[in-house]
Amino acid sequence: MFVKREFRGVGLGKELIRAAIQHSRLQGADILEVYPVDPESPSYRFMGFVPTFQELGFKEVGRAGSRRHVMRLDLR
């Protein structure tokens, strides 16, 4: 996801994630999987940050490489 610099820091990323959750539920998805990084990560920052997804109920289930976390939200 991408939020233009002048609009960052006001919660738009979180709102985009909430919209993705709602859309996924409406489409009948059972699980939503994401690959965020730690806030201090030097790359892959466009994938979002672990604490934001944790706050929205995602649980870590593994790692993808050295920087990306694998997190899931059960939509059932």
C-alpha positions as a printed Julia matrix, in Angstrom:
76×3 Matrix{Float64}:
   0.0     0.0    0.0
   1.16    3.51  -0.62
   0.2     6.73   1.13
   1.61    9.95  -0.26
   4.12   11.52   2.14
   2.0    14.57   3.01
  -0.86   12.29   4.13
   1.2     9.94   6.29
   0.92    9.77  10.05
  -2.81   10.41  10.27
  -4.06    6.81  10.2
  -4.79    6.35   6.49
  -2.77    3.12   6.36
  -4.87    1.67   9.15
  -8.05    2.72   7.35
  -6.83    1.05   4.16
  -6.21   -2.17   6.11
  -9.67   -1.97   7.7
 -11.19   -1.51   4.23
  -9.25   -4.55   2.96
 -10.56   -6.6    5.9
 -14.14   -5.54   5.2
 -13.81   -6.18   1.47
 -12.28   -9.61   2.1
 -15.14  -10.57   4.42
 -17.73   -9.4    1.89
 -16.05  -11.51  -0.77
 -16.23  -14.59   1.47
 -12.55  -14.9    2.4
 -11.75  -17.07   5.41
  -8.23  -15.78   6.1
  -6.34  -12.61   5.23
  -2.54  -12.93   5.09
  -0.09  -10.02   5.1
   3.69   -9.55   5.09
   4.55   -6.43   7.11
   7.94   -5.39   8.46
   9.25   -3.95  11.72
   9.0    -0.13  11.9
  12.8     0.22  11.77
  13.13   -1.92   8.63
  15.15   -0.2    5.88
  13.06   -1.78   3.09
   9.66   -3.29   2.28
   8.07   -0.45   4.27
   5.21   -0.22   1.75
   3.93   -3.52   3.15
   2.99   -1.87   6.43
   4.29   -2.36   9.95
   3.81   -5.25  12.35
   2.35   -3.2   15.25
  -0.42   -1.8   13.04
  -1.52   -5.26  11.95
  -1.27   -6.59  15.52
  -3.52   -3.76  16.67
  -6.1    -4.88  14.09
  -6.06   -8.5   15.26
  -3.52  -10.15  12.96
  -1.37  -12.91  14.5
   2.18  -13.74  13.45
   2.51  -17.23  11.98
   6.05  -17.13  10.56
   8.67  -15.2    8.64
   9.29  -14.6    4.94
  12.97  -13.87   4.61
  14.87  -11.79   7.13
  12.61   -8.72   7.2
   9.03   -9.71   6.45
   6.68  -11.22   8.99
   3.85  -13.51   7.93
   0.67  -12.52   9.75
  -2.9   -13.79   9.42
  -6.35  -12.66  10.41
  -9.05  -15.3   10.71
 -12.19  -13.83   9.15
 -14.53  -16.68  10.09
